[in-house]
């Protein structure tokens, strides 16, 4: 779109009093030219723009307002903060009457919103009253018609949450993507409000017919788990993504999920869930697991709310847990997740129970440990067994101790398709220097598909000579590294 055409469209918008640009895509590259045109139009007299006087209010709109108008009318997917009435759709509804009618009619502009409610006011931020938030939210919902909702709600103030949650639950049939971060007492209102409305109105066939993503996080997640026992999301045929942190739910249609993130849970409960998730593509377990011997403590906080996930009993009685297994989980047949592409784990323990032949990305947050006293259970043995049945990993992100480098190197033949290797080495210079050289030496001919290498050594100095040898050798053998990043407290370098 040329600058002249933009100028004509802007002028036509002013003359006829309606936004022709609603139907014209704007290339970000010409944003500066657009601003120049707007500023030029502002200084033109009404006589120069024949017919502009038909809508004099438009001539008084500033360039900044026009920029906002175009941004929000051309991209209705941008989330807006409903508490900021000086921007977004709020701003559009304050311009001339022709725009107001159009903005109210363009209800998709209001479908994607966010709201952050802090606990208390500060020098820079004054927290509005709960009634003010309620009125703003109600005003947005009134403009939506029957369209689906995408919203993000962060509430650190219980009095406000008790007013806002019932309003949103009343619109649960229109939830498309819902992210709620709040205290458990506020999250509990979702289930309570739904239960009460279900009793009054009678059960419905589908609770959340358009819901695709649900993200629930409890501020007080460090106090164990709160077991959600409602049936709010059981009938959600489009639900594909679930993230729960500090909350454990049992009313989810696990079998249809493609993306799952569980902040913390019992190891056995996670396995029971995964046994139902045969369509899963992304799995994140960033907080690890709760030990089985803490079961009573975890469930006691929810004895009146619900219990853990249950699954069909196995046909044969499981053997007693092996000594040394922290989770006390009995051995069972592996769970096959044929479509799983990405794993983000705190601890690799669960890999011993998974068969994911198509996985491409593996991230492990906890430092891997080799324990010779637990040869069958140490982290490197677990990884070795996993890679034996899954040789498709292309991105590996792990942390190891310097004296365990050799065990990581031994896994290289099991990872022939690795293209991006990220290793953080936790060690002092004295214990790691030999390991650093061994790791670099192994990369001369190992991992032939490797393109990106990131090494982070705490207190260790990687040998520049060794690194140069690696790069030169791989260059000669036709497996050149396209990006290398080496960092430590003593040396940081990056080469693309």
N, C-alpha and C positions, 0 to 999 in steps of 0.2 A: 504494500500500500504506500503510495507516494505521499510526500508532505502536502502537496497541493490537494490531493484527494481528501486527506484528513481535514485540511482547512475548509474544504467545501462541505464536508459532512458536519463539522462543528457549526458552521454557519447555518446549514439547513436545520440542525437541531435547535438553534436559537430562533430561527424564523418560524418554524412550525410548532415549536413548544413541546416536542416529544423526542426521545433519545433514539435517533436513527442508529447511533453507534452500538446499540444493544446487539445488533446483528452483524457487526463488523469486528473481526479479530484484530487485536493490537499487538504488533511485534514489539517485544521489550527493547529491541535495538533502536527503535524510533521514539522511545519515551521522551528523550530530550527535545526532539523536534516537536512532539505533541505539546509539551509544556510551552515551547516558544510560540506555537500557533495560538494556544489558549491565551497567553499573555498579550499577544498581538490583537486578538479579538476583543480583549477587555478594554483596550484603549480606543477602539474604533467607535465612532459616533453612531447612534441608532440610525441616522440618515444614510450612512455609508452602507450599512447592512440593511438593504431595503426590506421592509417588513418586520424588522426586529422589534419595532415598537409595539407589535401585536402582543408581545409577551415581555413587557419591560422588566418584570422581576428577574427574568433569566439574565439580563445584562448586568445585574448586580451580584451575580454569583462569582466568587473569587476563583482564581486559578486552582488553588489547593482543593476547593470543594469540587471543581470539575474533575480533577485527578481522582479524587475519592469516588465520585459518581461513576466514572468509567471503570475503575478497578472493581467496584462491587457489583456493577450491573453486567460486566462482561465475564466475571468469574464468580458465580454464585456458590462455589465450593469452598471459598475462604472462610475459616472459622472467625467469628467476631466475638468480642467480649461484651456481653449484654450490659455490663455495668459501666462501660465507657460510651456514654451517649453523645460524645463529640466526634465519633467516627463510625464507619460502616453504615449499615442500613439506617441507623438512627439519623445520621447526617443527611442521607438522601431524602428522608421524609420531611426535612425542614426546608427544602427548596420550593420552587413554584408549584402551584396547584396541579399542573399537568404532570409534573414529576411525582407528586405525592400520590396521585391516583395510580400511576404506573407502579410505583414502589410497593404500595399496598397490594396491588394485583400480582406483582412478581414475588409471590410467597417463597419460591426457592431461595431467595436471598436471606431468608430468616431461618433456614433449616439447619444450619451448621453453626453452633454457638458454644461458647465456653463461659464459665463463671468460677472465679476464685474468691472464696470468702475467708479472709484471714481471721485469726482469733481475736485480735485486738488492734486498735488504731495505733499508728506511730506518728513520728514527726512529719513524715512525707505522705503517709496514707491515712485517710480517715475512713473507717469502716462504716458504710451506711447501715441503717437499721434493718432488722429482719423483714419488716413490712415493706421497706423500699426494694429489697431484693425480690420479694414476693411479687410486688407490682410490676417490676421490670420483666420477670420471667413470665408472668401472666400476659403481659402486653405482647411479648414475642410469640407465645403460643396462640394467642388470638389471631395473629396474622398468618398462621401456617395453613389454614384450611385443613385438608386431610393428608398433607404430605408427611413423609417419613422424617424422623429426627436424628441428627448426628450431634451429640453434645458431650462436653467434658465438664465435670463438676468437681471442684475441690472445696470441701467445707471443713474448716477447723473450728467452727462455732456451732455448738449443739442447738442453740435456740433458733438459728437460721435454718439448720438442717431439718428441724421438725416442721418447718413451714414449707420448705421447698420440695422435699421428697414426696409428700402426698400429692402435690401438683403434678410432678413428673410421673409417678406411678399411675395416676389417672390417665396418662397418655401412653401407657406402656405398649399398647397395640401399634403405636407408630414409631417405637424405638428402632432405629437402624444400627446405630453404633453408640454405645453408652460407656463412658468412662467416669467412674465415681470414686473419689478418694475421700475418705471420711473416717470418723471414729465408728467403732462397732455399733454403738448405740444408735447411730444414724443409719448405718447400713441395715441394721435389723428392721428399721422402719419399712424398707422395701418389701420384705417378706410379710410383715404385719399388715401393712396397708393393702397389699394384694389379697391377703387372706380375708380381710374384712370386706373388701369390695366384692370378692368372689362369693362370699356368703350372702351379701345383699342382692347382687345382680344375678347370681347363679353361675355355674361353671360354663366356660366357653370352650369351643373346639380348639382354638389356638390362642395361647396367651400372648405370644409375641410373634406374630406372623411374618414381620419383615426384619426382625433382629438378625444381624450378621456378626456383630462383635460385642462382647461384654467384658469389661475391665473393672474389677472391684478390688480396691486396696484399702486395708485398714491402717490408720495411723499407728495404732497400738499393736502392731503385729508381733512385737517382741514378747508379748505376754501369752505366748502359746497360740493355739488355733481356736478360732470360733467356728463351730460346725453349723453350717447353713442347712436347714432342714426343710425349707419351703419347696413349693412346686412352681415357682414363678417362671422359670425358664425351661421347664420340661417340654412344653409344646412350642418349640421355636424351630420350624422346619428349615429356615435359612441360616441358622447359627453355624458359623465356621471357626470363629476365633474366640478363645477364652483365656483371660489372664486373671488369676486370683492370687492375692498376696495378703497373708494374715487372715484369710477366710478360706474355709474348705467347703465346697458345695457338693451336694449329691443329687441335684435336680437338673443336671445338664445332659443333653443327648450326646454323650461322648462319641458314639459311633459315627456321627456326621462331621466331627471337627477335623480341620486341616491345620490349625495353629493352636498350640496349647502351651501355657506358661503357668506353672504352679510354684508359688514362692517358697512354701515349706509344707511338708506333710509327712505322714507315716510312710515308710518305705513300702510296706505291703499295700497301702491304699493306692499309691502311685502305680504299682504293678497291676492292681486290679483295674484301674482306669485305663492304662495303656493296653490291656488285653481287649478292650472294647474299641480302641481308636485305630481301626485298620485303614483309615484314610488320611492319617496324620502326615503332614509334610514338614512341619516345624515344631520342635519340642525344646522348651526351655525349663530348666530346673535350677535357677540361679542361687537358691538359698540352701540347698542340701536337703537333708531329711531329719525327721525327729526319730530318736531311738525308740524301739518297741517298748523298752522298759519305762518310757515316759508316757505310755499309752493312757494310763489312768489319769495322769495330770492333764494331758491334752483334752481328753474327752470330758473331764469333770467340769470344764468351763462351759460345756454345752449339753449337759445331761438333760436339760429341759428343752433343748433346741433340736437335737437330732443325734445321729451317730455316724460312724465312718461308713465309707462306701463298702458295699458287700458285693461279692461276685459268686457265681455258682461254685459249689464245693467240688474239689477235684475228685476223680473217681477213686484214686488210691490215697491212702493217708501219707502225708509228706513225712520224710525222715526228720529226725531231730536236727536242729541247726548245728552247723559245724562250729567247733570251739574257735573263738577269735573273731567270729563274724559280728561286727558291731551292731548290725541291725537285727540279728536273730532271725533272719529270713531263711526259710527252708529252700533248698534247691528245687527248682521246678523247670519244666520245659520252657525254652526260650519263646519270647513273644515276637512274632514277625510283624514288622512295620515296613511293608514293601515299598511304600511311596515316600518314606521319610527322607528328606533332603538335608536338613540342618538340625544339629544338636548343640545346645548350650547347657553345660552341666556344671554344677559345683564340684561334684565328686564323680569319678568314673565308675563307682561301684555298680550302678544300674546297667552299665554296658554288658556286664556278664549275663544279663537276663534278656538282652535284646538281640534280634537278628534284623539288621537294617541294611540290606544288600545294595541299596541305591544312594546311601548317604554321601553328601558332597562336602559338608562343612562340619567340623567338630571343634568345639571350644570347651576347655576344662579350666575352671577358675582356680580351684584348689591346687596347691603344689603337689605334683606326683611324688610318691614315696615308694622306694623299694625296701621291703622288709624281708630279710632272709628267713626270719622265723615264721612267716606266713607266706610261703612260696606260692601257694595256690590262690592267695587272696590279694597279693600286693598289686599295686596299680599298674605296673608295667606288664604283668602277666595278664591282667584283665584287658589291657589294650591289645596285647598280642593276640589273644583269643578273639577279640572283636574284629581286628583287622584281617584275621584269617578268613572270615566270612564276609568281610566288607573291604574290598580293595579299591573302592571308587572314591575315597576321600581325596579332595583336591585342596582343601584349606584346613590346616591344623594349627591350633593356637593353644599352647600349654605352658606350664611353669614347672621347672624341675630344680633340684639341688645340684650343685656343681659336681659332687661326687657320684651322681647318678647319670651323668651324660652318656656313659657307655651303654646304659640300658635303653636310652632313647635311640641311639645309633643302631642298636640291634633290631629296632622296629622298621628301619628304612626299607629293607627288602619287601616288607609287607605293605608298603604304601607307594606303589609304582606310579600312581597318577597325581601325587602331590604337586601342586603348582605354587602354593603360597604357604610358607612355613614361618610361624611366629613362635619364638621360644624365649621365655624369660627365665634366666638362671639366677637362683637365689643362693648366693655363696659369697665368701670372702675371696680376695685375690689369691691368697695362699692355697686354698683348697680347690680353686676353680681353674687356675691358669693352665694346668695340664689338661683339664677337661675341655677348655676352650680350644686348645690346639687340636685335640682329638676330634671335636665336633667339626671344625673347619676342614681338617684332613678328610673326614668322611664325606664331605660335600663335594670333593673333587670329582668323584665318579658316582656318588650315590644320588638318588632322587633325580633321575634323568629329565623329568618333566618340569622340574622346579624353575619358576620364573621370578618369584619374589621371596626375599629372605629378610626377616627381621629378627635380630638378636639383641636382647636386653640383658646385660650382665651387671649385677650390682657389685661394684668394687673390683671388677675384673677388667684387665686391659687386653683387648683382642689384638693379636699380633697382626700388624699391617702387612708384614711379609707373607704370613700365612694366608691372609685374605686375598692378597694379590695373586698368590699361587692358585687359589681356588678359582678366581675370576678368569685367569689366563687359561687354566686347564679346561674349564667348562667352555670357554670360547673356542678352543681348538677342537674339542670333541663335539661341537655343534649343539650344546645345551646351555647357551648363554643365559646368565641372570639379567633380567631387564631392570630390576630394582633391588637395591641392597640398603638396609638401614642397620647400623651397628651403634648401640648406645650403652654407656655405662657411666659411673660416677667419674671415671678417669678419661673416657674418650667417647665422643659422640660424632658420628659422621653419617652422611646419607649420600647415596650415589644412584642416580636414575640413568 
